[in-house]
Amino acid sequence: MITGARRGIGRAIGVALAKAGHDIAFSDIAEDEAVAEATKLLQVEGTRARLVRYDVEAVASHAGLMAEVKTTLGRLDLFVSNAGIGAPVRGD
């Protein structure tokens, strides 16, 4: 399970894990063309890849996210907390 893996660092982590033989569940708040691209990149490696649309700020529903991942892929072996936003204002 990788949060925020539809693009950037999260997607690169997903591709590396897929190459190592892991099935990938990834979450993101958005569902757009980047999701389709990420899914295709992950599936090319021969793994199952599934988007679980999710907002990591929704703390009360974290258990539901994990339950959905387990239902979708059977088990959860690894969790990568990658989702985030850039700083709206640089403080340095």
Helices and strands as residue ranges (DSSP letters): E 2-3, H 8-19, E 24-28, H 33-44, E 49-53, G 59-61, H 62-73
